């Protein structure tokens, strides 16, 4: 089973893992729940060479994924 459905490159997988680790630390959730939240949040693949998502921190994405886009 692939951890992240939409991480299409090694860079994207590492980025998603960083977000997942941040979510586990911040919200005391399981690794499985963090994977599920990341996968549910992104509905399309990361672009191969460039993705605007990389311009935000793991902390930003962890909070946005956990609380929702409207919470910011």
N, C-alpha and C positions, 0 to 999 in steps of 0.2 A: 504494500500500500504506500502510495506517495504521501508524504506529509502535507505538501502544499499543492493544491490543484492547479494554481495559476502561476506559480513560479517557474518560468520557462528557462532560466539560465542559472548557473551556479551563483552568480551575484544576487539574483532574485531570491534564491533559496536561503542564502546566508542572511539577507535582509529580513526575510520573514522569520527566520529562526531568532534573530535579534529582537524582533517585536514580540515573538512568543515568550522568550526569556524575560523580557521586561514585564509582560502581562502577568507571568507567574510570580515575579517578585512583588509587583505592585498590588495585585489583587488576590494573592494566595489561592490561585486556581490550579487545576491539574494541567499537565502538558496536553492531554487529550482535549480538554475544553479550550485551551488556547489555540490548538491547531484548528479545531472546529470554528472558532470565532474568526480567525484569520481567513479561512476558506470561505466562510459565509459572507465576509465583508467584501472581498474582491470577487467580482462577478465576471471578470475577463482577464486574460493573461497579461502579464507584464510585457512591455515591448522588449524586443531582443537587446537592443543597444542602449536604450535610453528610456527612462520612465520618470515622470515628474514626482512620483511617490518618494524617490530617493532624496528629495530636497528637504524632507522632514525627518525629525529624530525618531528613534525607537519609542521614546517616551510619548511623543505626540501621537504616533500611530496606536500605541497600546491604549492610551486614554480614549482616542477617537473610536477605536474598534470596540472597546469595552462599554463605553457610555453612549455611543452613537454620534453621528455627525452633528446633530442639533445641539448637543451638550456644550460644544465649544463656543 
